[in-house]
Amino acid sequence: MTSVEDDLLALQAWYHYRCDGEWEHRYGLTIETCDNPGWQISFTDRPVSTRQQERIQQVLQQWPTGVLESDDTQTSLRLFDTDLSKVLQDARQVVDVWN
């Protein structure tokens, strides 16, 4: 089991790795509350390869409320749960295979 601090550091590293002066103006990561009630983490990034999509989908199999969308311009992922620490932990699993 990972700590919330480790999960946040992994998300921070995912974000900082991508920042290049342009990426951060179009893509990113948000953590917010949603009306179900609960928490949502949303990622947007450049399009990912088919292999990366498959790896992310494998992680999402254990996450019934995860939504992955990808097209020619971007990849979006949203994770939902009422437990913020669970959302952070699962988001970390996703960024581990996203890289």
N, CA, C and O atoms as CSV, one atom per row, in Angstrom:
chain,resi,resn,atom,element,x,y,z
A,1,MET,N,N,0.847,-1.187,0.000
A,1,MET,CA,C,0.000,0.000,0.000
A,1,MET,C,C,0.884,1.239,0.000
A,1,MET,O,O,1.914,1.285,0.672
A,2,THR,N,N,0.473,2.218,-0.747
A,2,THR,CA,C,1.231,3.460,-0.826
A,2,THR,C,C,0.603,4.515,0.067
A,2,THR,O,O,-0.559,4.411,0.458
A,3,SER,N,N,1.384,5.519,0.377
A,3,SER,CA,C,0.856,6.623,1.173
A,3,SER,C,C,0.288,7.693,0.248
A,3,SER,O,O,0.637,7.768,-0.930
A,4,VAL,N,N,-0.577,8.502,0.796
A,4,VAL,CA,C,-1.145,9.617,0.028
A,4,VAL,C,C,-0.023,10.520,-0.468
A,4,VAL,O,O,-0.067,11.008,-1.597
A,5,GLU,N,N,0.979,10.740,0.372
A,5,GLU,CA,C,2.097,11.591,-0.039
A,5,GLU,C,C,2.824,10.996,-1.244
A,5,GLU,O,O,3.162,11.727,-2.175
A,6,ASP,N,N,3.072,9.679,-1.247
A,6,ASP,CA,C,3.719,9.029,-2.388
A,6,ASP,C,C,2.868,9.160,-3.647
A,6,ASP,O,O,3.390,9.398,-4.736
A,7,ASP,N,N,1.547,9.003,-3.489
A,7,ASP,CA,C,0.651,9.120,-4.632
A,7,ASP,C,C,0.680,10.530,-5.215
A,7,ASP,O,O,0.714,10.704,-6.433
A,8,LEU,N,N,0.667,11.528,-4.343
A,8,LEU,CA,C,0.739,12.917,-4.819
A,8,LEU,C,C,2.071,13.214,-5.501
A,8,LEU,O,O,2.112,13.919,-6.509
A,9,LEU,N,N,3.154,12.680,-4.955
A,9,LEU,CA,C,4.467,12.888,-5.576
A,9,LEU,C,C,4.526,12.249,-6.968
A,9,LEU,O,O,5.140,12.811,-7.875
A,10,ALA,N,N,3.899,11.087,-7.145
A,10,ALA,CA,C,3.867,10.439,-8.456
A,10,ALA,C,C,3.067,11.271,-9.453
A,10,ALA,O,O,3.471,11.416,-10.607
A,11,LEU,N,N,1.936,11.818,-9.014
A,11,LEU,CA,C,1.137,12.672,-9.896
A,11,LEU,C,C,1.895,13.951,-10.249
A,11,LEU,O,O,1.847,14.422,-11.385
A,12,GLN,N,N,2.588,14.497,-9.268
A,12,GLN,CA,C,3.390,15.698,-9.502
A,12,GLN,C,C,4.490,15.409,-10.518
A,12,GLN,O,O,4.736,16.217,-11.414
A,13,ALA,N,N,5.147,14.268,-10.384
A,13,ALA,CA,C,6.210,13.901,-11.325
A,13,ALA,C,C,5.647,13.711,-12.727
A,13,ALA,O,O,6.273,14.125,-13.703
A,14,TRP,N,N,4.469,13.088,-12.844
A,14,TRP,CA,C,3.820,12.908,-14.153
A,14,TRP,C,C,3.603,14.274,-14.808
A,14,TRP,O,O,3.889,14.461,-15.990
A,15,TYR,N,N,3.097,15.214,-14.028
A,15,TYR,CA,C,2.824,16.561,-14.532
A,15,TYR,C,C,4.118,17.272,-14.943
A,15,TYR,O,O,4.223,17.778,-16.060
A,16,HIS,N,N,5.093,17.309,-14.044
A,16,HIS,CA,C,6.326,18.051,-14.312
A,16,HIS,C,C,7.106,17.462,-15.485
A,16,HIS,O,O,7.752,18.198,-16.231
A,17,TYR,N,N,7.052,16.150,-15.653
A,17,TYR,CA,C,7.742,15.496,-16.769
A,17,TYR,C,C,7.224,16.017,-18.107
A,17,TYR,O,O,7.984,16.122,-19.069
A,18,ARG,N,N,5.938,16.343,-18.170
A,18,ARG,CA,C,5.324,16.769,-19.413
A,18,ARG,C,C,5.447,18.274,-19.688
A,18,ARG,O,O,5.351,18.707,-20.836
A,19,CYS,N,N,5.654,19.052,-18.649
A,19,CYS,CA,C,5.719,20.505,-18.832
A,19,CYS,C,C,6.925,20.873,-19.689
A,19,CYS,O,O,8.069,20.563,-19.356
A,20,ASP,N,N,6.632,21.548,-20.812
A,20,ASP,CA,C,7.698,21.926,-21.731
A,20,ASP,C,C,7.530,23.356,-22.241
A,20,ASP,O,O,8.154,23.740,-23.231
A,21,GLY,N,N,6.698,24.136,-21.577
A,21,GLY,CA,C,6.445,25.497,-22.018
A,21,GLY,C,C,5.203,25.615,-22.878
A,21,GLY,O,O,4.648,26.705,-23.017
A,22,GLU,N,N,4.759,24.511,-23.455
A,22,GLU,CA,C,3.549,24.497,-24.270
A,22,GLU,C,C,2.507,23.521,-23.734
A,22,GLU,O,O,1.322,23.844,-23.662
A,23,TRP,N,N,2.956,22.331,-23.360
A,23,TRP,CA,C,2.049,21.273,-22.922
A,23,TRP,C,C,1.094,21.764,-21.840
A,23,TRP,O,O,-0.111,21.522,-21.918
A,24,GLU,N,N,1.617,22.445,-20.843
A,24,GLU,CA,C,0.817,22.836,-19.681
A,24,GLU,C,C,-0.257,23.875,-19.996
A,24,GLU,O,O,-1.131,24.129,-19.167
A,25,HIS,N,N,-0.201,24.474,-21.180
A,25,HIS,CA,C,-1.234,25.439,-21.582
A,25,HIS,C,C,-2.442,24.763,-22.221
A,25,HIS,O,O,-3.498,25.378,-22.371
A,26,ARG,N,N,-2.283,23.499,-22.593
A,26,ARG,CA,C,-3.373,22.781,-23.250
A,26,ARG,C,C,-3.832,21.545,-22.481
A,26,ARG,O,O,-5.005,21.178,-22.538
A,27,TYR,N,N,-2.925,20.914,-21.776
A,27,TYR,CA,C,-3.215,19.657,-21.093
A,27,TYR,C,C,-2.977,19.823,-19.599
A,27,TYR,O,O,-2.547,20.884,-19.147
A,28,GLY,N,N,-3.260,18.767,-18.831
A,28,GLY,CA,C,-2.985,18.863,-17.412
A,28,GLY,C,C,-3.703,17.830,-16.582
A,28,GLY,O,O,-4.104,16.771,-17.064
A,29,LEU,N,N,-3.851,18.168,-15.333
A,29,LEU,CA,C,-4.394,17.280,-14.313
A,29,LEU,C,C,-5.223,18.130,-13.368
A,29,LEU,O,O,-4.773,19.188,-12.929
A,30,THR,N,N,-6.427,17.680,-13.053
A,30,THR,CA,C,-7.244,18.381,-12.062
A,30,THR,C,C,-7.764,17.390,-11.033
A,30,THR,O,O,-8.062,16.240,-11.356
A,31,ILE,N,N,-7.869,17.844,-9.805
A,31,ILE,CA,C,-8.481,17.093,-8.719
A,31,ILE,C,C,-9.602,17.979,-8.201
A,31,ILE,O,O,-9.369,19.120,-7.802
A,32,GLU,N,N,-10.828,17.444,-8.209
A,32,GLU,CA,C,-11.959,18.262,-7.794
A,32,GLU,C,C,-13.061,17.410,-7.200
A,32,GLU,O,O,-13.079,16.188,-7.346
A,33,THR,N,N,-13.971,18.078,-6.532
A,33,THR,CA,C,-15.151,17.384,-6.030
A,33,THR,C,C,-16.159,17.265,-7.167
A,33,THR,O,O,-16.142,18.048,-8.117
A,34,CYS,N,N,-17.035,16.272,-7.050
A,34,CYS,CA,C,-18.098,16.123,-8.048
A,34,CYS,C,C,-19.411,15.886,-7.311
A,34,CYS,O,O,-19.421,15.644,-6.104
A,35,ASP,N,N,-20.499,15.956,-8.035
A,35,ASP,CA,C,-21.818,15.985,-7.400
A,35,ASP,C,C,-22.431,14.621,-7.104
A,35,ASP,O,O,-23.645,14.539,-6.914
A,36,ASN,N,N,-21.654,13.559,-7.058
A,36,ASN,CA,C,-22.248,12.244,-6.817
A,36,ASN,C,C,-22.408,11.843,-5.352
A,36,ASN,O,O,-23.076,10.817,-5.219
A,37,PRO,N,N,-21.988,12.363,-4.282
A,37,PRO,CA,C,-20.824,13.221,-4.058
A,37,PRO,C,C,-19.556,12.386,-4.072
A,37,PRO,O,O,-19.594,11.171,-3.874
A,38,GLY,N,N,-18.471,13.027,-4.302
A,38,GLY,CA,C,-17.207,12.314,-4.332
A,38,GLY,C,C,-16.109,13.168,-4.915
A,38,GLY,O,O,-16.168,14.397,-4.904
A,39,TRP,N,N,-15.095,12.476,-5.427
A,39,TRP,CA,C,-13.901,13.118,-5.945
A,39,TRP,C,C,-13.653,12.670,-7.369
A,39,TRP,O,O,-14.002,11.553,-7.749
A,40,GLN,N,N,-13.054,13.541,-8.147
A,40,GLN,CA,C,-12.717,13.227,-9.530
A,40,GLN,C,C,-11.309,13.701,-9.816
A,40,GLN,O,O,-10.937,14.818,-9.458
A,41,ILE,N,N,-10.527,12.853,-10.462
A,41,ILE,CA,C,-9.230,13.255,-10.997
A,41,ILE,C,C,-9.344,13.139,-12.505
A,41,ILE,O,O,-9.748,12.100,-13.028
A,42,SER,N,N,-8.993,14.191,-13.190
A,42,SER,CA,C,-9.047,14.207,-14.651
A,42,SER,C,C,-7.657,14.487,-15.205
A,42,SER,O,O,-6.962,15.397,-14.752
A,43,PHE,N,N,-7.269,13.696,-16.185
A,43,PHE,CA,C,-6.009,13.877,-16.885
A,43,PHE,C,C,-6.316,14.219,-18.330
A,43,PHE,O,O,-7.220,13.630,-18.922
A,44,THR,N,N,-5.592,15.146,-18.904
A,44,THR,CA,C,-5.607,15.335,-20.356
A,44,THR,C,C,-4.164,15.379,-20.816
A,44,THR,O,O,-3.313,15.994,-20.173
A,45,ASP,N,N,-3.900,14.734,-21.915
A,45,ASP,CA,C,-2.537,14.633,-22.427
A,45,ASP,C,C,-2.595,14.495,-23.942
A,45,ASP,O,O,-3.668,14.347,-24.527
A,46,ARG,N,N,-1.453,14.544,-24.548
A,46,ARG,CA,C,-1.365,14.281,-25.974
A,46,ARG,C,C,-1.891,12.872,-26.238
A,46,ARG,O,O,-2.001,12.070,-25.310
A,47,PRO,N,N,-2.214,12.566,-27.485
A,47,PRO,CA,C,-2.673,11.201,-27.786
A,47,PRO,C,C,-1.630,10.170,-27.346
A,47,PRO,O,O,-0.428,10.392,-27.490
A,48,VAL,N,N,-2.098,9.051,-26.813
A,48,VAL,CA,C,-1.195,7.984,-26.383
A,48,VAL,C,C,-1.247,6.857,-27.406
A,48,VAL,O,O,-2.187,6.759,-28.195
A,49,SER,N,N,-0.236,6.021,-27.379
A,49,SER,CA,C,-0.174,4.901,-28.312
A,49,SER,C,C,-1.241,3.863,-27.968
A,49,SER,O,O,-1.797,3.859,-26.870
A,50,THR,N,N,-1.507,3.004,-28.912
A,50,THR,CA,C,-2.466,1.921,-28.687
A,50,THR,C,C,-2.001,1.051,-27.532
A,50,THR,O,O,-2.817,0.614,-26.721
A,51,ARG,N,N,-0.705,0.793,-27.446
A,51,ARG,CA,C,-0.158,-0.022,-26.341
A,51,ARG,C,C,-0.418,0.641,-24.993
A,51,ARG,O,O,-0.824,-0.024,-24.039
A,52,GLN,N,N,-0.185,1.957,-24.912
A,52,GLN,CA,C,-0.447,2.670,-23.664
A,52,GLN,C,C,-1.936,2.634,-23.326
A,52,GLN,O,O,-2.301,2.454,-22.165
A,53,GLN,N,N,-2.795,2.805,-24.328
A,53,GLN,CA,C,-4.238,2.734,-24.078
A,53,GLN,C,C,-4.613,1.370,-23.509
A,53,GLN,O,O,-5.417,1.283,-22.581
A,54,GLU,N,N,-4.033,0.307,-24.062
A,54,GLU,CA,C,-4.324,-1.040,-23.573
A,54,GLU,C,C,-3.866,-1.204,-22.131
A,54,GLU,O,O,-4.578,-1.798,-21.322
A,55,ARG,N,N,-2.688,-0.687,-21.799
A,55,ARG,CA,C,-2.175,-0.786,-20.437
A,55,ARG,C,C,-3.049,0.003,-19.464
A,55,ARG,O,O,-3.314,-0.459,-18.355
A,56,ILE,N,N,-3.496,1.192,-19.875
A,56,ILE,CA,C,-4.377,1.990,-19.026
A,56,ILE,C,C,-5.712,1.277,-18.849
A,56,ILE,O,O,-6.259,1.259,-17.747
A,57,GLN,N,N,-6.244,0.690,-19.923
A,57,GLN,CA,C,-7.508,-0.049,-19.833
A,57,GLN,C,C,-7.398,-1.219,-18.862
A,57,GLN,O,O,-8.364,-1.530,-18.164
A,58,GLN,N,N,-6.239,-1.872,-18.805
A,58,GLN,CA,C,-6.038,-2.966,-17.851
A,58,GLN,C,C,-6.177,-2.471,-16.420
A,58,GLN,O,O,-6.791,-3.137,-15.586
A,59,VAL,N,N,-5.606,-1.298,-16.131
A,59,VAL,CA,C,-5.754,-0.716,-14.795
A,59,VAL,C,C,-7.218,-0.376,-14.545
A,59,VAL,O,O,-7.722,-0.584,-13.442
A,60,LEU,N,N,-7.905,0.147,-15.563
A,60,LEU,CA,C,-9.299,0.564,-15.391
A,60,LEU,C,C,-10.254,-0.610,-15.203
A,60,LEU,O,O,-11.378,-0.408,-14.743
A,61,GLN,N,N,-9.846,-1.823,-15.542
A,61,GLN,CA,C,-10.712,-2.985,-15.329
A,61,GLN,C,C,-11.091,-3.130,-13.862
A,61,GLN,O,O,-12.174,-3.622,-13.543
A,62,GLN,N,N,-10.209,-2.707,-12.976
A,62,GLN,CA,C,-10.506,-2.756,-11.541
A,62,GLN,C,C,-11.164,-1.458,-11.064
A,62,GLN,O,O,-11.405,-1.280,-9.870
A,63,TRP,N,N,-11.447,-0.572,-11.987
A,63,TRP,CA,C,-11.982,0.739,-11.657
A,63,TRP,C,C,-13.248,0.973,-12.474
A,63,TRP,O,O,-13.183,1.567,-13.550
A,64,PRO,N,N,-14.398,0.518,-11.981
A,64,PRO,CA,C,-15.620,0.581,-12.802
A,64,PRO,C,C,-16.090,1.987,-13.158
A,64,PRO,O,O,-16.867,2.151,-14.099
A,65,THR,N,N,-15.642,2.992,-12.436
A,65,THR,CA,C,-16.089,4.346,-12.750
A,65,THR,C,C,-15.038,5.155,-13.489
A,65,THR,O,O,-15.167,6.373,-13.606
A,66,GLY,N,N,-14.003,4.502,-13.987
A,66,GLY,CA,C,-12.992,5.194,-14.766
A,66,GLY,C,C,-13.429,5.313,-16.210
A,66,GLY,O,O,-14.031,4.393,-16.764
A,67,VAL,N,N,-13.127,6.448,-16.820
A,67,VAL,CA,C,-13.502,6.695,-18.207
A,67,VAL,C,C,-12.252,7.156,-18.964
A,67,VAL,O,O,-11.642,8.165,-18.610
A,68,LEU,N,N,-11.878,6.407,-20.007
A,68,LEU,CA,C,-10.745,6.765,-20.853
A,68,LEU,C,C,-11.274,7.099,-22.237
A,68,LEU,O,O,-12.010,6.314,-22.835
A,69,GLU,N,N,-10.897,8.264,-22.742
A,69,GLU,CA,C,-11.287,8.688,-24.089
A,69,GLU,C,C,-10.038,9.169,-24.805
A,69,GLU,O,O,-9.213,9.874,-24.226
A,70,SER,N,N,-9.904,8.783,-26.069
A,70,SER,CA,C,-8.733,9.193,-26.823
A,70,SER,C,C,-9.122,9.434,-28.271
A,70,SER,O,O,-9.922,8.696,-28.847
A,71,ASP,N,N,-8.546,10.473,-28.848
A,71,ASP,CA,C,-8.741,10.748,-30.268
A,71,ASP,C,C,-7.419,11.264,-30.833
A,71,ASP,O,O,-6.371,11.102,-30.208
A,72,ASP,N,N,-7.466,11.874,-31.993
A,72,ASP,CA,C,-6.240,12.334,-32.652
A,72,ASP,C,C,-5.576,13.517,-31.967
A,72,ASP,O,O,-4.407,13.802,-32.227
A,73,THR,N,N,-6.302,14.211,-31.096
A,73,THR,CA,C,-5.751,15.419,-30.489
A,73,THR,C,C,-5.402,15.284,-29.019
A,73,THR,O,O,-4.504,15.975,-28.539
A,74,GLN,N,N,-6.095,14.403,-28.285
A,74,GLN,CA,C,-5.796,14.266,-26.863
A,74,GLN,C,C,-6.331,12.963,-26.289
A,74,GLN,O,O,-7.171,12.289,-26.885
A,75,THR,N,N,-5.811,12.633,-25.106
A,75,THR,CA,C,-6.299,11.508,-24.316
A,75,THR,C,C,-6.823,12.079,-23.017
A,75,THR,O,O,-6.162,12.906,-22.390
A,76,SER,N,N,-8.011,11.645,-22.604
A,76,SER,CA,C,-8.611,12.110,-21.352
A,76,SER,C,C,-8.953,10.914,-20.491
A,76,SER,O,O,-9.404,9.882,-20.989
A,77,LEU,N,N,-8.740,11.058,-19.219
A,77,LEU,CA,C,-9.072,10.008,-18.262
A,77,LEU,C,C,-9.707,10.658,-17.053
A,77,LEU,O,O,-9.197,11.651,-16.535
A,78,ARG,N,N,-10.832,10.095,-16.596
A,78,ARG,CA,C,-11.483,10.578,-15.384
A,78,ARG,C,C,-11.689,9.400,-14.444
A,78,ARG,O,O,-12.152,8.337,-14.856
A,79,LEU,N,N,-11.342,9.598,-13.175
A,79,LEU,CA,C,-11.535,8.606,-12.125
A,79,LEU,C,C,-12.424,9.208,-11.050
A,79,LEU,O,O,-12.244,10.363,-10.665
A,80,PHE,N,N,-13.385,8.425,-10.563
A,80,PHE,CA,C,-14.342,8.914,-9.562
A,80,PHE,C,C,-14.385,7.970,-8.365
A,80,PHE,O,O,-14.257,6.757,-8.529
A,81,ASP,N,N,-14.561,8.512,-7.170
A,81,ASP,CA,C,-14.816,7.722,-5.962
A,81,ASP,C,C,-15.167,8.686,-4.834
A,81,ASP,O,O,-14.892,9.883,-4.919
A,82,THR,N,N,-15.770,8.160,-3.788
A,82,THR,CA,C,-16.074,8.993,-2.629
A,82,THR,C,C,-14.877,9.105,-1.690
A,82,THR,O,O,-14.863,9.969,-0.813
A,83,ASP,N,N,-13.877,8.249,-1.858
A,83,ASP,CA,C,-12.685,8.221,-1.008
A,83,ASP,C,C,-11.511,8.836,-1.785
A,83,ASP,O,O,-10.994,8.226,-2.721
A,84,LEU,N,N,-11.101,10.029,-1.396
A,84,LEU,CA,C,-10.030,10.718,-2.105
A,84,LEU,C,C,-8.733,9.920,-2.104
A,84,LEU,O,O,-8.034,9.891,-3.116
A,85,SER,N,N,-8.399,9.278,-1.003
A,85,SER,CA,C,-7.151,8.514,-0.973
A,85,SER,C,C,-7.192,7.357,-1.965
A,85,SER,O,O,-6.161,7.010,-2.542
A,86,LYS,N,N,-8.355,6.754,-2.174
A,86,LYS,CA,C,-8.516,5.681,-3.162
A,86,LYS,C,C,-8.343,6.230,-4.576
A,86,LYS,O,O,-7.694,5.597,-5.409
A,87,VAL,N,N,-8.909,7.387,-4.850
A,87,VAL,CA,C,-8.757,8.006,-6.170
A,87,VAL,C,C,-7.279,8.304,-6.431
A,87,VAL,O,O,-6.779,8.048,-7.526
A,88,LEU,N,N,-6.585,8.839,-5.437
A,88,LEU,CA,C,-5.165,9.153,-5.593
A,88,LEU,C,C,-4.342,7.888,-5.833
A,88,LEU,O,O,-3.452,7.873,-6.683
A,89,GLN,N,N,-4.643,6.835,-5.084
A,89,GLN,CA,C,-3.910,5.577,-5.224
A,89,GLN,C,C,-4.115,4.989,-6.626
A,89,GLN,O,O,-3.155,4.547,-7.256
A,90,ASP,N,N,-5.329,4.981,-7.103
A,90,ASP,CA,C,-5.601,4.431,-8.428
A,90,ASP,C,C,-5.058,5.330,-9.536
A,90,ASP,O,O,-4.626,4.838,-10.579
A,91,ALA,N,N,-5.080,6.637,-9.316
A,91,ALA,CA,C,-4.499,7.552,-10.296
A,91,ALA,C,C,-2.998,7.288,-10.412
A,91,ALA,O,O,-2.431,7.360,-11.502
A,92,ARG,N,N,-2.376,6.987,-9.305
A,92,ARG,CA,C,-0.940,6.680,-9.349
A,92,ARG,C,C,-0.689,5.426,-10.180
A,92,ARG,O,O,0.269,5.381,-10.952
A,93,GLN,N,N,-1.527,4.420,-10.035
A,93,GLN,CA,C,-1.368,3.213,-10.851
A,93,GLN,C,C,-1.482,3.537,-12.334
A,93,GLN,O,O,-0.760,2.986,-13.165
A,94,VAL,N,N,-2.401,4.440,-12.643
A,94,VAL,CA,C,-2.564,4.829,-14.043
A,94,VAL,C,C,-1.333,5.553,-14.562
A,94,VAL,O,O,-0.841,5.220,-15.640
A,95,VAL,N,N,-0.818,6.542,-13.819
A,95,VAL,CA,C,0.338,7.287,-14.328
A,95,VAL,C,C,1.567,6.400,-14.396
A,95,VAL,O,O,2.460,6.656,-15.204
A,96,ASP,N,N,1.640,5.368,-13.572
A,96,ASP,CA,C,2.767,4.443,-13.654
A,96,ASP,C,C,2.806,3.725,-15.003
A,96,ASP,O,O,3.886,3.445,-15.524
A,97,VAL,N,N,1.635,3.426,-15.570
A,97,VAL,CA,C,1.624,2.764,-16.888
A,97,VAL,C,C,1.522,3.781,-18.016
A,97,VAL,O,O,1.816,3.450,-19.165
A,98,TRP,N,N,1.113,5.011,-17.717
A,98,TRP,CA,C,0.961,6.059,-18.738
A,98,TRP,C,C,2.324,6.495,-19.255
A,98,TRP,O,O,2.479,6.798,-20.438
A,99,ASN,N,N,3.306,6.525,-18.367
A,99,ASN,CA,C,4.646,7.011,-18.752
A,99,ASN,C,C,5.307,6.121,-19.776
A,99,ASN,O,O,6.431,6.395,-20.198
